[in-house]
Amino acid sequence: MAQSGGSAPGARPTRRAARWERYRVTHPFSARDQAGLWGAIVGVVGLAVLLGWALDMKGGVVIVAAVPFIVSWYENRRTAFQFDAAGARFGTVPLPWSDITAFVVAVPEGGTHALIGARLRPGASLPAGGPVAASDPAMPAPIHVTVPRGKFDLRKMVAKSRTYAPSHLQIVVADPSGERLAT
């Protein structure tokens, strides 16, 4: 299967290609995250002005240098679930493809959220220190995240997994009547 960016599933993507070769579901905008983003922007502009005055330095250099870090921090705060050529991330918990056998998707009846989880290969364990969501009766996987139903698209997830995930990965839909492979 041809890969864009010249990378094979499970391989580390190039920096340029990594941003677009992924499937990502975000948390909704929160006032706290917005305040953090604007606080960081104001802080950097203030630092740029201070350095420009104190060191007779161009403040634009500070702003240009800080913008990628601010954007990266903000994106990481909002990401609920993501997978790319390197593996999957559940909130802040990264998992390599070698530890994952299947993604499990559960959409509780009448709920406003969907659950996305991962089944791990025998012998694999979750990384130490990472926050893991409390167990949910609708989710048969050991690690999962809750995402807004309106931001989750199973068809898009399946299509992206065919392109960027290793061929051994399955996507399973779990509901009260049982489990089935997503198509």
C-alpha positions as CSV (number, residue, x, y, z in Angstrom):
1,M,0.0,0.0,0.0
2,A,1.5,3.4,-1.0
3,Q,2.1,5.8,1.8
4,S,2.2,9.6,1.6
5,G,5.2,11.2,3.1
6,G,7.3,8.0,2.3
7,S,6.6,6.3,5.6
8,A,5.4,2.8,6.4
9,P,2.7,2.2,9.0
10,G,4.3,1.9,12.4
11,A,7.4,3.9,11.4
12,R,8.2,7.3,12.7
13,P,6.9,9.9,10.3
14,T,9.0,12.8,9.1
15,R,8.4,16.0,11.0
16,R,6.7,17.7,8.0
17,A,4.4,14.7,7.3
18,A,3.6,13.9,10.9
19,R,1.1,16.7,11.3
20,W,-1.2,15.6,8.5
21,E,-0.8,11.8,8.7
22,R,-3.0,11.2,11.7
23,Y,-6.5,10.7,12.9
24,R,-7.4,13.1,15.8
25,V,-10.4,13.7,18.0
26,T,-10.3,16.8,20.2
27,H,-12.0,17.9,23.4
28,P,-14.5,20.8,23.0
29,F,-13.1,24.3,23.6
30,S,-12.9,25.1,27.3
31,A,-12.6,28.4,29.0
32,R,-9.6,27.2,30.9
33,D,-7.7,26.2,27.8
34,Q,-8.7,29.5,26.1
35,A,-7.4,31.5,29.1
36,G,-4.2,29.5,29.0
37,L,-3.7,30.2,25.3
38,W,-4.4,33.9,25.6
39,G,-2.2,34.1,28.8
40,A,0.7,32.5,27.0
41,I,0.3,34.9,24.1
42,V,0.1,38.0,26.3
43,G,3.1,36.7,28.3
44,V,5.2,36.2,25.2
45,V,4.3,39.6,23.8
46,G,5.1,41.1,27.2
47,L,8.5,39.3,27.3
48,A,9.2,40.5,23.8
49,V,8.5,44.1,24.8
50,L,10.6,43.8,27.9
51,L,13.6,42.3,26.1
52,G,13.2,44.8,23.3
53,W,13.4,47.6,25.9
54,A,16.1,46.1,28.3
55,L,18.4,44.5,25.7
56,D,17.7,46.6,22.7
57,M,16.6,43.4,21.0
58,K,14.0,42.9,18.4
59,G,10.9,41.5,20.2
60,G,9.7,39.8,17.1
61,V,12.4,37.2,17.5
62,V,10.9,36.1,20.8
63,I,7.4,36.0,19.4
64,V,8.4,33.9,16.3
65,A,10.5,31.5,18.5
66,A,7.7,31.0,21.0
67,V,4.7,30.6,18.7
68,P,5.4,26.9,17.7
69,F,5.7,25.9,21.4
70,I,2.4,27.7,22.3
71,V,0.5,26.1,19.4
72,S,1.9,22.6,20.3
73,W,1.0,23.0,24.0
74,Y,-2.5,24.1,23.0
75,E,-3.0,21.2,20.5
76,N,-1.8,18.7,23.1
77,R,-4.2,20.0,25.7
78,R,-7.2,19.6,23.4
79,T,-6.3,16.2,21.9
80,A,-8.5,13.5,23.4
81,F,-7.4,10.7,21.0
82,Q,-5.0,10.5,18.1
83,F,-3.1,7.9,16.1
84,D,-0.4,8.4,13.5
85,A,2.4,6.4,12.1
86,A,4.2,6.2,15.5
87,G,1.3,4.9,17.5
88,A,-1.8,6.0,19.4
89,R,-2.3,8.5,22.1
90,F,-5.2,8.4,24.6
91,G,-5.3,11.8,26.3
92,T,-1.6,12.1,27.4
93,V,-0.9,8.4,27.4
94,P,1.1,7.3,24.3
95,L,1.0,3.7,23.1
96,P,3.3,2.2,20.4
97,W,1.6,0.2,17.7
98,S,3.5,-2.9,18.9
99,D,1.4,-2.9,22.1
100,I,-2.0,-2.4,20.4
101,T,-4.1,-5.2,18.9
102,A,-7.4,-3.4,18.3
103,F,-9.2,-0.2,18.8
104,V,-12.6,-0.6,20.5
105,V,-15.4,1.9,19.9
106,A,-18.5,2.0,22.1
107,V,-21.3,4.5,21.6
108,P,-23.7,4.2,24.5
109,E,-27.3,4.4,23.5
110,G,-28.7,7.9,23.7
111,G,-25.4,9.3,25.1
112,T,-23.7,12.4,24.0
113,H,-20.3,10.8,24.1
114,A,-18.4,8.0,22.4
115,L,-15.7,5.8,24.0
116,I,-12.5,4.9,22.1
117,G,-10.3,2.3,23.7
118,A,-7.4,0.0,22.9
119,R,-6.9,-3.7,23.5
120,L,-3.3,-4.5,24.3
121,R,-1.2,-7.4,23.2
122,P,-0.6,-10.1,25.9
123,G,2.2,-8.9,28.2
124,A,1.9,-5.2,27.3
125,S,1.2,-2.8,30.1
126,L,0.1,0.8,30.2
127,P,2.9,3.4,30.7
128,A,3.4,4.3,34.3
129,G,2.3,7.6,35.6
130,G,-0.2,8.4,32.8
131,P,-3.7,9.3,33.9
132,V,-6.2,6.6,32.8
133,A,-10.0,7.1,32.7
134,A,-12.1,5.2,35.2
135,S,-13.6,1.9,34.0
136,D,-16.8,2.1,32.1
137,P,-19.2,-0.8,31.7
138,A,-19.7,0.0,28.0
139,M,-16.0,-0.3,27.3
140,P,-14.3,-3.7,27.3
141,A,-10.8,-2.3,26.8
142,P,-8.3,-1.5,29.6
143,I,-7.6,2.1,28.3
144,H,-10.1,4.4,26.8
145,V,-11.0,8.1,26.4
146,T,-14.4,9.7,26.3
147,V,-14.9,12.0,23.3
148,P,-17.9,14.1,22.2
149,R,-20.1,12.1,19.8
150,G,-20.3,15.0,17.4
151,K,-16.5,15.1,16.9
152,F,-16.2,11.3,16.3
153,D,-16.5,9.8,12.9
154,L,-16.1,6.0,12.7
155,R,-15.9,6.0,8.9
156,K,-13.0,8.5,8.9
157,M,-11.3,6.5,11.7
158,V,-11.5,3.3,9.7
159,A,-10.3,5.0,6.5
160,K,-7.3,6.7,8.3
161,S,-6.4,3.4,10.0
162,R,-6.2,1.6,6.6
163,T,-3.7,4.3,5.5
164,Y,-1.6,5.0,8.7
165,A,-2.0,2.1,11.1
166,P,-0.3,-1.3,10.8
167,S,-2.2,-4.0,9.0
168,H,-2.7,-6.1,12.1
169,L,-4.9,-3.4,13.8
170,Q,-8.6,-4.1,14.0
171,I,-11.3,-1.6,14.8
172,V,-14.1,-3.3,16.9
173,V,-17.5,-1.7,17.6
174,A,-18.9,-2.8,21.0
175,D,-22.5,-2.5,21.8
176,P,-24.9,-4.3,24.2
177,S,-25.6,-7.1,21.7
178,G,-21.9,-7.9,21.2
179,E,-18.9,-6.9,19.1
180,R,-18.4,-6.6,15.4
181,L,-15.6,-5.4,13.2
182,A,-16.0,-1.9,11.8
183,T,-16.1,-1.6,8.1
